[in-house]
Amino acid sequence: MGAVRFQRVAAAFDEVSRVRLCESSGSEYSAAGESFADLSDLVKSFIERGDLGESGGDRDGVRNDEESEGGDWSDSETKNSLERLFEVKGDDLKKTIADEVEVALAGIGDDKSSRGFKRRLMTHLRYKGFDAGLCKSKWVKSSLFPAGDYEFVDVNLKGTRYVVEPSLVGQFEIARPTTRYTSLLEVFPNTFVGEVDELKKIVRLMCTAIKKSMKSVDMPMPPWRRNGYMQAKWFGSYKRTTNAVAPLAAANTALESNHGFGGVKKSMRLEALPTKSYYCRGDFASKDGLRVGRLTAAFQGG
């Protein structure tokens, strides 16, 4: 039994390593790795799922709050916990970032699904003096969930790393949500600004709530809403860039800036030149008076 458990733990570490070490290509800066505690937290979710046959654990890698808390854990307690985690009034640093994000949204638009939105948000925050970055996480397919990638903005302020999510609630939307689950979504602020540990707690709470909601309507838990998949978005390996524009866009801009004036950009394109056939004629002569027709005459015996 001990050997079997060891193999499962080893497999769990292997799965986590594959998730965390998959780096996004084209990024300019690779942030330092997370702490051992963070790695242990991810491994724990895999172990819990692998031990289902022995301990009746949760296959979704989510702590079953109803069982571990003796059934006393309620939706109201989940809601209260979320409200405390979302609170920014008592934290001046959080409020400073959140206020500036709201200003940014008014300037760059509130279409959070548009291409380059998060990069524009990061650029605005840097322009205002914040150490903001665009973080790109990417993970490979595993036996537990599909491959994926994600982008989010972070801000380093006075030794603390804050995650900035203009629409965090969208990450927890599910099909056929129960009324109780919908009430939890209503707690989410328009813009989330919080420490990494706070976001981890939110993910755990919401993944448990997702499982309860979907189970009550006899729907299976989708892999992209499982705890392990959600953790990979923010807490796995990532690369951080502070470029105002994407590398490819920057290259195109530089090329265009060298051709054209007054803001009018011209593109360079290589075209095949038209071909033209030339035939030697006996009456064709050069400026020096040399007649091309002599060669023809020689062949004709003239």
C-alpha positions in Angstrom: 0.0 0.0 0.0 2.9 2.4 0.8 4.5 1.8 -2.5 1.3 2.5 -4.3 0.9 5.8 -2.4 4.5 6.7 -3.2 3.9 6.2 -6.9 0.8 8.4 -6.7 2.7 11.2 -4.9 5.5 10.9 -7.5 3.0 11.1 -10.3 1.4 14.1 -8.7 4.8 16.0 -8.6 5.3 15.0 -12.2 1.9 16.4 -13.3 2.5 19.6 -11.4 6.0 20.1 -12.8 4.5 19.8 -16.3 2.0 22.4 -15.6 4.3 24.9 -13.9 7.4 24.6 -16.2 5.5 25.1 -19.5 6.4 28.7 -20.4 4.8 30.9 -22.9 6.9 31.7 -25.9 7.7 35.2 -27.0 7.6 36.7 -23.5 10.4 39.0 -22.4 10.8 38.4 -18.7 10.5 35.2 -16.7 9.4 35.8 -13.1 10.9 33.9 -10.2 9.4 30.6 -9.2 6.8 30.3 -6.5 7.5 29.1 -3.0 7.6 25.4 -2.0 4.3 26.0 -0.1 2.7 27.0 -3.4 4.0 23.8 -5.1 2.8 21.8 -2.2 -0.7 23.3 -2.4 -0.9 22.2 -6.1 0.4 18.7 -5.3 -2.1 18.3 -2.5 -5.0 18.8 -5.0 -3.6 16.0 -7.2 -3.0 13.7 -4.2 -6.6 14.2 -3.0 -7.9 13.2 -6.4 -5.6 10.2 -6.7 -6.6 8.8 -3.3 -10.3 8.5 -4.1 -10.2 4.7 -4.1 -8.7 4.7 -0.6 -10.2 7.5 1.3 -13.3 8.5 -0.7 -11.8 11.9 -1.4 -12.9 14.5 -3.9 -12.0 13.7 -7.5 -12.2 17.3 -8.4 -9.2 18.2 -6.3 -11.3 20.5 -4.2 -11.7 20.3 -0.5 -15.2 19.2 0.4 -16.1 21.8 2.9 -19.4 20.2 3.8 -17.6 17.0 4.9 -14.4 18.6 6.5 -16.4 21.1 8.5 -18.9 18.5 9.7 -21.7 19.9 7.5 -21.6 23.3 9.2 -20.1 25.1 6.2 -22.9 27.1 4.6 -23.5 29.3 1.6 -23.8 32.3 4.0 -20.3 31.6 5.4 -18.9 31.3 1.9 -20.5 34.6 1.0 -19.1 36.3 4.1 -15.7 34.9 3.4 -15.8 36.3 -0.1 -16.9 39.7 1.1 -13.9 39.9 3.5 -11.5 38.8 0.7 -12.9 41.4 -1.7 -12.8 44.2 0.8 -10.4 47.1 -0.2 -11.6 49.9 2.1 -9.2 48.9 4.9 -6.2 48.6 2.6 -4.9 51.8 1.2 -2.5 50.1 -1.2 -5.4 48.0 -2.7 -7.6 51.0 -2.9 -4.9 53.1 -4.7 -4.5 50.4 -7.4 -8.3 49.8 -7.7 -9.0 53.5 -8.1 -6.4 53.8 -10.9 -7.8 50.8 -12.7 -11.2 52.4 -12.7 -9.6 55.5 -14.3 -7.9 53.3 -16.8 -11.1 51.6 -17.8 -12.7 54.9 -18.6 -9.8 55.7 -21.0 -9.1 52.4 -22.7 -12.7 51.2 -22.8 -14.5 48.5 -20.9 -14.5 45.8 -23.5 -12.6 43.4 -21.4 -12.7 40.7 -24.0 -11.1 42.8 -26.7 -7.6 41.8 -28.0 -4.8 43.6 -26.2 -7.1 44.9 -23.4 -5.0 43.7 -20.5 -1.8 44.9 -22.2 -3.3 48.4 -22.5 -4.4 48.3 -18.8 -0.8 47.3 -17.8 0.6 50.1 -20.0 -1.7 52.7 -18.3 -0.7 51.6 -14.9 3.0 51.8 -15.7 2.5 55.3 -17.2 1.0 56.3 -13.8 4.1 55.0 -12.0 3.0 51.5 -10.9 5.3 48.5 -11.3 2.7 46.7 -13.4 3.3 43.7 -15.7 1.4 41.5 -18.1 1.8 37.9 -16.8 1.4 35.0 -19.2 0.8 31.5 -17.9 0.6 28.4 -20.0 0.2 24.7 -19.2 0.2 21.5 -21.1 -2.5 18.9 -21.2 -2.5 16.4 -18.3 -4.6 13.5 -17.3 -6.7 15.8 -15.2 -7.4 18.8 -17.4 -6.8 20.2 -20.9 -4.0 22.4 -22.0 -4.5 26.2 -21.8 -3.0 29.6 -21.4 -4.0 32.8 -19.6 -3.0 36.4 -19.2 -3.4 38.7 -16.2 -2.0 41.9 -14.9 -0.1 42.2 -11.6 1.3 45.1 -9.7 4.3 45.1 -7.3 3.8 47.7 -4.6 5.9 48.1 -1.5 7.0 44.5 -1.4 3.6 43.0 -2.1 2.4 41.4 -5.4 -1.2 42.2 -6.3 -3.2 40.5 -9.0 -5.5 42.8 -11.0 -8.5 41.3 -12.6 -11.1 43.7 -14.2 -13.6 40.9 -14.6 -12.8 38.1 -12.2 -16.4 37.0 -11.9 -16.3 35.8 -15.6 -13.8 33.1 -14.6 -16.4 31.4 -12.4 -19.5 31.5 -14.6 -21.1 28.1 -15.2 -24.1 26.6 -16.9 -27.4 26.4 -15.1 -26.2 28.0 -11.8 -28.3 27.6 -8.8 -29.8 30.6 -7.0 -27.3 30.1 -4.1 -24.4 30.1 -6.5 -25.6 33.1 -8.3 -25.8 35.0 -5.0 -22.0 34.3 -4.6 -21.3 35.8 -8.1 -23.2 38.9 -7.0 -20.6 39.5 -4.3 -17.8 39.9 -6.9 -16.6 43.5 -7.5 -16.3 45.0 -10.9 -12.5 45.0 -10.5 -10.6 42.6 -8.3 -7.3 43.8 -6.7 -5.8 41.4 -4.2 -2.8 39.5 -2.9 -2.0 36.1 -4.4 -2.9 34.3 -1.2 -6.3 36.0 -1.2 -7.0 35.0 -4.7 -6.1 31.4 -3.8 -8.7 31.4 -1.1 -11.3 32.8 -3.5 -10.5 30.1 -6.1 -10.9 27.3 -3.5 -14.2 28.7 -2.2 -15.6 29.1 -5.7 -14.5 25.7 -7.0 -16.2 24.1 -4.0 -19.3 26.1 -4.7 -19.2 25.2 -8.4 -19.1 21.6 -7.5 -22.1 21.9 -5.2 -24.1 23.9 -7.7 -23.5 21.5 -10.6 -24.0 18.4 -8.5 -27.4 19.7 -7.4 -28.6 19.9 -11.1 -27.0 16.6 -12.0 -24.3 18.2 -14.2 -20.7 17.0 -14.4 -17.9 19.2 -13.2 -16.2 20.6 -16.4 -12.4 20.3 -16.3 -11.8 24.0 -16.9 -13.6 24.8 -13.7 -11.7 22.4 -11.5 -9.4 23.6 -8.8 -6.2 22.4 -10.5 -7.1 24.1 -13.8 -8.1 27.3 -12.1 -4.9 27.4 -10.0 -2.8 27.0 -13.2 -4.0 30.3 -14.5 -2.6 32.5 -11.7 -0.4 30.3 -9.5 1.6 28.2 -12.0 4.7 29.1 -14.0 4.4 32.4 -15.9 6.4 35.0 -17.8 6.1 38.7 -17.2 6.5 41.4 -19.7 6.3 45.2 -19.4 6.2 46.0 -23.1 3.6 48.5 -24.1 2.9 46.6 -27.4 3.3 43.0 -28.4 6.6 42.1 -30.0 5.1 41.4 -33.4 3.1 44.6 -33.4 6.2 46.5 -32.3 8.1 45.1 -35.3 5.4 46.1 -37.7 5.2 49.6 -36.2 8.9 50.0 -36.6 8.8 48.9 -40.2 5.9 51.2 -41.1 7.6 54.2 -39.4 10.4 54.0 -41.9 8.1 54.4 -44.9 5.6 57.1 -45.2 5.2 60.7 -43.9 2.6 62.6 -42.1 1.2 59.6 -40.3 0.4 57.8 -43.6 1.9 54.4 -43.5 3.1 52.6 -46.6 3.7 48.9 -46.9 6.6 47.2 -48.7 5.7 44.4 -51.1 7.9 42.6 -53.6 6.3 42.1 -56.9 7.3 40.0 -59.9 8.5 42.2 -62.7 6.7 41.6 -66.0 8.7 39.6 -68.5 9.3 40.7 -72.0 10.6 38.6 -74.9 13.3 40.0 -77.2 14.0 38.7 -80.7 17.2 39.3 -82.8 16.4 41.0 -86.1 18.8 41.5 -89.0 18.1 45.2 -89.3 18.8 45.9 -85.6 22.0 48.0 -85.1 23.8 49.5 -82.1 24.9 53.0 -81.8 28.4 51.9 -82.9 27.1 50.7 -86.2 27.6 47.0 -85.5 24.9 45.1 -87.3 23.5 42.2 -85.3 22.4 40.6 -88.6 26.0 39.6 -89.5 25.8 36.4 -87.3 22.6 35.4 -89.1 24.3 36.1 -92.5 27.3 33.9 -91.6 25.0 30.9 -90.8 23.3 31.4 -94.1 26.6 31.4 -96.0 26.3 35.1 -96.9 
